[in-house]
Amino acid sequence: IVLIGLGLVSIGAITATYMKDAIALLGNKFEAAPIFVVIVGVIIFIVAFCGCCGAIKETRWLLHIYSAFLILIIVLQIAAGVLGYLYRDSVRHYLVVGMNDAVSNYHNATNNNYRSIIDHLQSKFTCCGSYNVSDWGDAIPNSCCAEASTNNGTTSCEAANAYKEGCAVKIASLLDYRLVVLVCVALATCLVEMMAIAFSCCLVKGLTQSYEKV
């Protein structure tokens, strides 16, 4: 369970870093999702550590706390999994809306934030536009091409050489994949946690009976 906690912390941290720009396009509603995963991982790690201490020292009150917190964590994990499944279409919607907005404002000189986000996303995920290269019309950014062509000292990206897949489609697929990974990890974690609760209860029962004999 300690390793599961560390695993969740890693998944949350990697998602927050690797998908940072994509999450920025989704808006403030989804910024807390990776942080929530990290927090759950930290809580699981601390609870598991307390459980280890309780088992080693044969302390019943620590084992009771351990079991209670594991039950709470299981409920939170199930709730998070259900919410993630229910809101997966909303994530896609906000991603497309955010991407379209960023593409529309890309050439707006007063908002360079859109430009840096789009350029980074297109280069990182080898995609172009929201749906495809046609979203850009004739003003295709160089970040849509792996290698921009040079003509008379000016670099440009031709539609024929641009990445074929749209960023909204590609990133949505990546988010779906990470959601599936998180759900699988959550289910595996729940099974391990239920086994840990059963073991903790058996240990408490055994300790209680030994104390009664004494």
C-alpha positions as CSV (number, residue, x, y, z in Angstrom):
1,I,0.0,0.0,0.0
2,V,3.0,2.3,0.6
3,L,4.1,1.7,-3.0
4,I,0.6,2.3,-4.2
5,G,0.6,5.7,-2.5
6,L,3.9,6.6,-4.0
7,G,2.6,5.4,-7.4
8,L,-0.4,7.7,-7.2
9,V,1.8,10.6,-6.2
10,S,4.0,9.9,-9.3
11,I,1.0,9.6,-11.6
12,G,-0.5,12.9,-10.4
13,A,2.8,14.7,-10.6
14,I,3.6,13.4,-14.1
15,T,0.1,14.3,-15.3
16,A,0.4,17.8,-13.8
17,T,3.7,18.4,-15.5
18,Y,3.3,16.5,-18.8
19,M,-0.3,17.7,-19.5
20,K,0.2,21.2,-18.0
21,D,-0.7,23.2,-21.1
22,A,-3.6,20.9,-22.0
23,I,-5.0,21.4,-18.4
24,A,-4.5,25.2,-18.8
25,L,-6.8,25.1,-21.9
26,L,-9.5,23.2,-19.9
27,G,-9.7,26.1,-17.4
28,N,-9.7,26.4,-13.6
29,K,-12.4,23.6,-13.3
30,F,-9.9,20.8,-14.0
31,E,-6.6,22.2,-12.6
32,A,-7.2,20.5,-9.2
33,A,-7.6,17.0,-10.7
34,P,-3.8,16.0,-10.7
35,I,-3.4,17.7,-7.3
36,F,-6.3,15.6,-5.9
37,V,-4.5,12.4,-7.1
38,V,-1.3,13.5,-5.4
39,I,-3.1,14.3,-2.2
40,V,-4.8,10.9,-2.2
41,G,-1.4,9.3,-2.8
42,V,0.2,11.2,0.1
43,I,-2.7,10.2,2.4
44,I,-2.5,6.6,1.4
45,F,1.3,6.6,2.1
46,I,0.8,8.2,5.6
47,V,-2.1,5.8,6.5
48,A,0.0,2.8,5.3
49,F,2.9,3.9,7.4
50,C,0.7,4.2,10.5
51,G,-0.7,0.7,9.7
52,C,2.9,-0.7,9.5
53,C,3.7,0.9,12.8
54,G,0.5,-0.5,14.4
55,A,1.2,-4.0,13.1
56,I,4.9,-3.9,14.2
57,K,4.2,-2.5,17.7
58,E,0.9,-4.4,18.0
59,T,-1.0,-1.2,18.9
60,R,-4.7,-1.7,18.5
61,W,-5.7,2.0,18.4
62,L,-3.3,2.6,15.5
63,L,-4.8,-0.4,13.6
64,H,-8.3,0.9,14.2
65,I,-7.4,4.3,12.8
66,Y,-5.6,2.6,9.9
67,S,-8.8,0.6,9.0
68,A,-11.1,3.6,9.4
69,F,-8.9,5.7,7.1
70,L,-8.7,2.9,4.5
71,I,-12.5,2.7,4.4
72,L,-12.6,6.5,3.9
73,I,-10.0,6.3,1.1
74,I,-11.9,3.5,-0.7
75,V,-15.0,5.6,-0.7
76,L,-13.1,8.6,-2.0
77,Q,-11.5,6.5,-4.7
78,I,-14.8,5.1,-5.9
79,A,-16.3,8.6,-5.9
80,A,-13.4,10.0,-7.9
81,G,-13.7,7.1,-10.4
82,V,-17.4,7.6,-10.9
83,L,-16.9,11.4,-11.3
84,G,-14.1,10.9,-13.8
85,Y,-16.3,8.6,-15.9
86,L,-19.3,10.9,-15.7
87,Y,-17.3,14.0,-16.6
88,R,-15.1,12.5,-19.4
89,D,-17.3,14.1,-22.1
90,S,-17.2,17.5,-20.3
91,V,-13.4,17.3,-20.4
92,R,-13.5,16.7,-24.1
93,H,-15.9,19.6,-24.6
94,Y,-13.9,22.1,-22.6
95,L,-10.7,20.9,-24.3
96,V,-12.1,21.6,-27.8
97,V,-13.6,25.0,-26.7
98,G,-10.3,26.0,-25.1
99,M,-8.3,24.8,-28.1
100,N,-10.6,26.7,-30.6
101,D,-10.3,29.8,-28.4
102,A,-6.5,29.5,-28.4
103,V,-6.3,29.0,-32.1
104,S,-8.6,32.0,-32.7
105,N,-6.4,34.2,-30.5
106,Y,-3.0,32.9,-31.6
107,H,-2.2,35.8,-33.9
108,N,-3.5,38.4,-31.3
109,A,-0.4,40.3,-30.4
110,T,-1.8,41.4,-27.0
111,N,-2.1,37.7,-25.8
112,N,1.2,35.9,-26.2
113,N,0.1,33.3,-23.6
114,Y,-2.1,31.6,-26.2
115,R,0.8,31.5,-28.7
116,S,3.2,29.9,-26.3
117,I,0.7,27.3,-25.2
118,I,-0.3,26.4,-28.7
119,D,3.3,26.2,-30.0
120,H,4.3,24.0,-27.1
121,L,1.3,21.7,-27.5
122,Q,1.7,21.3,-31.2
123,S,5.5,20.6,-31.0
124,K,5.1,18.3,-27.9
125,F,2.2,16.2,-29.2
126,T,3.0,16.5,-32.9
127,C,-0.4,17.8,-33.8
128,C,-1.8,20.8,-35.6
129,G,-4.8,23.0,-34.9
130,S,-7.9,21.9,-33.0
131,Y,-9.2,19.3,-35.5
132,N,-6.6,19.5,-38.2
133,V,-4.3,21.9,-40.2
134,S,-7.3,23.5,-41.9
135,D,-8.2,25.3,-38.6
136,W,-5.3,27.7,-39.4
137,G,-6.3,28.7,-42.9
138,D,-3.3,30.2,-44.7
139,A,-1.5,31.3,-41.5
140,I,0.0,28.0,-40.3
141,P,2.4,28.3,-37.3
142,N,5.9,26.8,-37.7
143,S,5.1,24.6,-34.7
144,C,2.7,22.6,-36.9
145,C,5.7,21.2,-38.8
146,A,8.6,19.0,-37.7
147,E,10.8,21.0,-40.0
148,A,9.6,24.4,-41.3
149,S,10.6,25.2,-44.9
150,T,12.8,28.2,-45.6
151,N,12.1,30.6,-48.6
152,N,14.1,33.8,-49.1
153,G,15.3,33.7,-45.5
154,T,11.7,33.3,-44.1
155,T,10.6,30.1,-42.4
156,S,7.1,28.8,-42.9
157,C,5.1,25.6,-42.5
158,E,3.3,24.3,-45.5
159,A,0.0,22.4,-45.1
160,A,1.4,19.4,-47.0
161,N,4.2,19.0,-44.4
162,A,2.1,19.8,-41.3
163,Y,1.1,17.3,-38.7
164,K,-2.1,15.5,-39.8
165,E,-3.8,15.0,-36.4
166,G,-5.6,17.8,-34.5
167,C,-4.5,18.6,-31.0
168,A,-7.9,18.4,-29.4
169,V,-8.4,14.9,-30.8
170,K,-5.0,13.7,-29.9
171,I,-4.9,15.2,-26.4
172,A,-8.4,14.0,-25.6
173,S,-7.3,10.4,-26.5
174,L,-4.2,10.8,-24.2
175,L,-6.5,12.0,-21.4
176,D,-8.8,9.1,-21.9
177,Y,-5.9,6.7,-21.7
178,R,-4.7,8.3,-18.5
179,L,-8.2,8.1,-17.1
180,V,-8.3,4.4,-17.8
181,V,-4.9,3.9,-16.1
182,L,-6.1,5.8,-13.1
183,V,-9.3,3.8,-12.9
184,C,-7.4,0.5,-13.1
185,V,-4.9,1.7,-10.5
186,A,-7.8,2.8,-8.2
187,L,-9.6,-0.6,-8.6
188,A,-6.4,-2.5,-7.9
189,T,-5.7,-0.2,-4.9
190,C,-9.3,-0.8,-3.6
191,L,-8.7,-4.6,-3.7
192,V,-5.4,-4.3,-1.8
193,E,-6.9,-1.9,0.7
194,M,-9.8,-4.3,1.4
195,M,-7.4,-7.1,2.0
196,A,-5.4,-4.8,4.3
197,I,-8.6,-3.9,6.2
198,A,-9.4,-7.7,6.7
199,F,-5.8,-8.3,7.8
200,S,-5.9,-5.4,10.3
201,C,-9.2,-6.6,11.7
202,C,-7.9,-10.2,12.1
203,L,-4.8,-8.7,13.8
204,V,-6.8,-6.6,16.2
205,K,-9.0,-9.6,17.0
206,G,-5.9,-11.7,17.7
207,L,-4.4,-9.0,19.9
208,T,-7.7,-8.6,21.8
209,Q,-7.9,-12.3,22.5
210,S,-4.3,-12.4,23.7
211,Y,-4.8,-9.5,26.0
212,E,-8.0,-11.2,27.4
213,K,-6.0,-14.4,28.2
214,V,-3.4,-12.3,30.0
